[in-house]
Amino acid sequence: ACTGAVPLGITDCLNFGNPERPEIFFQFVEACRGISDACIAFSTPVTGGNVSFYNQSPTGAIDPTPTIGMIGLLEKLSYKVPSHFQRAGDSIVLLGGPASGRMGGSAYWTHLRDFIGGEQPPVDLKVELALQQLLIEAARRGLLRSAHDCSTGGLAVTLAEAAMGGPYAVSSFGATVTLPAAGATATDAGDIVALYGEDHGRAIVSCDPAQRAALLALAITLGVPAATLGSVGPADAALTIKIDQRSYAWPIVELRTTYFEAIPRRMK
């Protein structure tokens, strides 16, 4: 939907540990149930797939890893929407609600706190469907310059990826946005929730400022919360995120180095 395409169907690859262990079989059953619920909600049949069990070592099973491949229809080439910011001065809009304050299962807790667990943000398939419908309709009306789903890493990582561009981009863009404070009342904890909470049903989009009112009106019509966060900055500037009176900034050039050289750096 972020690309402007209408979802048509999926295939899946379900990877789990030893299904003879009750907790592993429970993971498998619940993953299948979740996929089924989502496919019914989105009218996307499962056309095929495969299951891989016994993926484990003497130290234990792999994390449950259901993988989805989806096909969609882009009815006209003019409907296509890239995932990266395209022009300085464009408005940056958050589609979807605020952070719930739940950090369970997040990349932040996993990689920075070495903890896997906790209460996760809720999944509301009606909210997800409304967001998909908004993204597709906005693409058809030519209201979007870019669209990027919010997933791993939360809003901060989404904004960074949208600003950095692809690995072969000639230049990247900066961005200056303001996020509402969320979560705990303590400054650092609340900011972490706002920056890195992985709540569902959200996307970061950019648009021509002249189209912003039409985009926000369409969001109201389809029942999707929408808020203007800021604007796209000059080429290769910094990503600046403000929360209340606090400000965080990362030079885009440094972000690109960290992001795109991660695998070679670790292999050294």
C-alpha positions as CSV (number, residue, x, y, z in Angstrom):
1,A,0.0,0.0,0.0
2,C,2.9,2.4,0.7
3,T,4.0,2.0,-3.0
4,G,0.5,2.9,-4.2
5,A,-0.4,-0.7,-5.1
6,V,-3.5,-2.6,-4.1
7,P,-2.7,-5.8,-2.1
8,L,-3.9,-9.0,-3.9
9,G,-2.5,-12.0,-2.1
10,I,0.4,-13.5,-0.1
11,T,2.7,-16.5,0.1
12,D,4.3,-17.4,3.4
13,C,7.4,-19.1,4.7
14,L,7.0,-20.3,8.3
15,N,10.2,-21.1,10.2
16,F,10.1,-22.5,13.7
17,G,12.0,-24.9,16.0
18,N,11.0,-28.4,17.1
19,P,7.2,-28.7,16.9
20,E,7.2,-31.6,19.3
21,R,7.8,-29.1,22.1
22,P,4.5,-27.6,23.2
23,E,5.7,-24.0,23.4
24,I,7.1,-24.2,19.8
25,F,3.9,-25.7,18.4
26,F,2.0,-22.9,20.2
27,Q,4.1,-20.4,18.4
28,F,3.3,-22.0,15.1
29,V,-0.5,-22.2,15.7
30,E,-0.7,-18.6,16.8
31,A,1.3,-17.4,13.8
32,C,-1.0,-19.2,11.5
33,R,-4.1,-17.8,13.3
34,G,-2.7,-14.3,13.0
35,I,-1.9,-14.6,9.3
36,S,-5.4,-16.0,8.7
37,D,-7.0,-13.1,10.7
38,A,-5.1,-10.5,8.7
39,C,-5.7,-12.1,5.3
40,I,-9.5,-12.2,6.0
41,A,-9.4,-8.6,7.0
42,F,-7.5,-7.5,3.9
43,S,-9.1,-9.9,1.4
44,T,-5.6,-11.3,0.5
45,P,-5.7,-15.1,0.0
46,V,-2.7,-17.2,0.8
47,T,-1.7,-18.7,-2.6
48,G,1.0,-21.0,-1.3
49,G,3.9,-21.3,1.0
50,N,6.1,-23.6,3.0
51,V,6.8,-24.7,6.6
52,S,10.3,-25.3,8.0
53,F,10.6,-27.0,11.4
54,Y,13.4,-28.1,13.7
55,N,15.4,-24.9,13.1
56,Q,17.5,-25.0,16.3
57,S,20.9,-25.7,17.8
58,P,22.0,-27.1,21.1
59,T,21.5,-23.6,22.6
60,G,17.8,-23.6,21.6
61,A,15.3,-22.8,18.9
62,I,15.4,-19.9,16.5
63,D,12.9,-17.0,17.2
64,P,9.6,-17.8,15.6
65,T,10.0,-16.4,12.0
66,P,6.9,-16.3,9.8
67,T,7.8,-14.5,6.6
68,I,5.3,-13.0,4.2
69,G,5.7,-12.2,0.5
70,M,2.9,-10.1,-1.0
71,I,1.9,-9.3,-4.5
72,G,0.0,-6.1,-5.4
73,L,-1.4,-4.4,-8.4
74,L,-0.2,-0.9,-9.5
75,E,-3.0,0.0,-11.9
76,K,-1.1,2.9,-13.4
77,L,2.6,3.7,-13.3
78,S,1.7,7.3,-12.3
79,Y,0.4,5.9,-9.0
80,K,3.8,4.7,-7.8
81,V,5.1,6.2,-4.6
82,P,8.8,6.0,-3.6
83,S,9.8,5.3,0.0
84,H,12.3,8.2,0.4
85,F,11.9,11.9,0.6
86,Q,12.1,13.6,-2.8
87,R,12.2,17.4,-2.4
88,A,13.3,19.9,0.2
89,G,10.5,21.9,1.6
90,D,7.9,19.1,1.4
91,S,5.7,18.5,4.4
92,I,6.2,15.5,6.5
93,V,3.0,13.9,7.8
94,L,2.4,11.1,10.3
95,L,-0.5,8.9,9.3
96,G,-1.8,6.9,12.3
97,G,-2.1,7.3,16.0
98,P,0.4,8.2,18.7
99,A,2.7,5.8,20.5
100,S,1.0,3.5,23.0
101,G,4.0,3.5,25.4
102,R,4.5,-0.3,24.9
103,M,8.1,-1.2,24.0
104,G,7.8,-5.0,24.1
105,G,9.5,-6.8,21.2
106,S,11.1,-3.5,20.0
107,A,14.5,-3.3,18.3
108,Y,15.4,-0.7,21.0
109,W,14.9,-3.2,23.8
110,T,16.4,-6.1,21.9
111,H,19.6,-4.4,20.7
112,L,20.2,-1.7,23.3
113,R,18.8,-3.3,26.4
114,D,19.5,-7.0,25.5
115,F,15.9,-7.9,26.4
116,I,13.3,-9.8,24.4
117,G,9.8,-9.7,26.0
118,G,7.4,-7.3,27.5
119,E,3.9,-6.1,26.5
120,Q,3.8,-5.3,22.8
121,P,1.7,-2.6,21.0
122,P,-1.8,-3.8,20.1
123,V,-2.7,-4.8,16.6
124,D,-6.0,-3.5,15.3
125,L,-6.7,-4.8,11.8
126,K,-9.5,-2.3,11.2
127,V,-7.0,0.5,11.8
128,E,-4.4,-1.2,9.5
129,L,-7.0,-1.6,6.7
130,A,-8.1,2.1,7.0
131,L,-4.4,3.1,6.7
132,Q,-3.9,1.0,3.6
133,Q,-7.0,2.4,2.0
134,L,-5.8,5.9,2.7
135,L,-2.3,5.2,1.2
136,I,-3.8,3.7,-1.9
137,E,-6.3,6.5,-2.5
138,A,-3.8,9.2,-1.7
139,A,-1.5,7.7,-4.3
140,R,-4.2,7.6,-6.9
141,R,-5.0,11.3,-6.3
142,G,-1.3,12.2,-6.6
143,L,-1.1,13.6,-3.1
144,L,2.1,11.8,-2.0
145,R,5.7,12.4,-2.8
146,S,6.9,9.5,-0.6
147,A,5.5,6.9,1.9
148,H,7.4,4.7,4.4
149,D,5.8,2.3,6.8
150,C,6.7,2.6,10.5
151,S,8.0,-0.7,11.7
152,T,11.4,-1.8,13.1
153,G,13.0,1.0,15.1
154,G,9.9,3.1,15.3
155,L,9.5,6.7,14.1
156,A,13.2,7.7,14.5
157,V,14.4,4.9,12.2
158,T,11.6,5.5,9.8
159,L,12.4,9.1,9.4
160,A,16.1,8.3,9.1
161,E,15.5,5.8,6.3
162,A,13.2,8.2,4.5
163,A,15.8,11.0,4.7
164,M,18.8,8.9,3.8
165,G,17.5,7.5,0.6
166,G,18.7,4.3,-1.1
167,P,22.2,3.0,-1.2
168,Y,22.9,4.5,-4.6
169,A,21.1,7.8,-4.0
170,V,23.0,10.8,-5.5
171,S,22.1,12.9,-2.4
172,S,20.0,12.5,0.7
173,F,17.8,15.0,2.5
174,G,17.7,16.4,6.0
175,A,14.5,16.8,8.0
176,T,13.2,18.7,10.9
177,V,10.2,17.3,12.8
178,T,8.5,17.7,16.1
179,L,7.0,14.7,17.9
180,P,4.5,14.7,20.8
181,A,5.9,13.4,24.0
182,A,4.7,9.9,24.8
183,G,4.9,7.2,27.4
184,A,6.5,7.6,30.8
185,T,6.7,11.0,32.5
186,A,10.4,10.8,32.9
187,T,12.1,12.8,30.1
188,D,14.5,10.1,28.8
189,A,11.9,7.2,29.1
190,G,9.2,9.3,27.4
191,D,11.5,10.3,24.6
192,I,12.6,6.7,24.0
193,V,8.9,5.7,23.6
194,A,8.2,8.6,21.1
195,L,11.4,7.9,19.1
196,Y,11.6,4.1,19.1
197,G,8.1,2.7,20.0
198,E,7.1,0.3,17.2
199,D,3.3,0.9,17.3
200,H,1.4,-0.5,14.3
201,G,-0.9,1.2,11.8
202,R,1.4,4.1,11.1
203,A,3.3,5.5,8.1
204,I,5.5,8.6,7.4
205,V,4.6,10.3,4.2
206,S,5.8,13.5,2.5
207,C,3.8,15.8,0.2
208,D,3.8,19.1,-1.6
209,P,2.7,21.7,1.0
210,A,0.0,22.7,-1.5
211,Q,-1.4,19.2,-1.2
212,R,-1.2,18.9,2.5
213,A,-4.8,20.1,3.2
214,A,-6.2,17.7,0.7
215,L,-4.2,14.8,2.3
216,L,-5.4,15.7,5.8
217,A,-9.0,16.0,4.6
218,L,-8.8,12.6,3.0
219,A,-7.4,11.1,6.2
220,I,-10.4,12.5,8.2
221,T,-12.8,11.1,5.6
222,L,-11.3,7.6,6.0
223,G,-11.0,7.8,9.7
224,V,-7.2,7.8,10.0
225,P,-5.4,10.2,12.5
226,A,-2.9,12.5,10.7
227,A,-0.5,15.1,12.0
228,T,2.0,17.3,10.2
229,L,5.4,16.8,11.9
230,G,7.7,19.1,10.0
231,S,9.4,19.4,6.7
232,V,12.1,17.9,4.5
233,G,15.4,19.8,4.7
234,P,18.2,20.6,2.3
235,A,20.3,17.9,0.7
236,D,22.7,16.1,3.1
237,A,21.6,18.2,6.1
238,A,20.8,16.7,9.5
239,L,17.8,14.8,10.8
240,T,16.5,16.9,13.7
241,I,13.8,15.5,16.0
242,K,12.3,17.8,18.6
243,I,10.2,16.6,21.6
244,D,8.8,19.3,23.8
245,Q,11.9,21.5,24.5
246,R,14.4,18.8,23.7
247,S,16.2,18.3,20.4
248,Y,18.1,15.4,18.9
249,A,20.1,15.6,15.7
250,W,22.0,13.2,13.5
251,P,24.0,14.2,10.4
252,I,22.6,12.4,7.4
253,V,26.1,11.6,6.0
254,E,27.0,9.8,9.2
255,L,23.7,7.9,9.3
256,R,24.3,6.7,5.7
257,T,27.7,5.4,6.7
258,T,26.4,3.6,9.8
259,Y,23.4,2.1,7.9
260,F,24.8,1.1,4.6
261,E,28.3,-0.1,5.8
262,A,26.9,-2.2,8.6
263,I,27.5,-5.6,7.0
264,P,31.1,-4.9,5.7
265,R,31.9,-3.3,9.1
266,R,30.8,-6.4,11.0
267,M,32.6,-8.8,8.5
268,K,35.9,-7.0,9.2
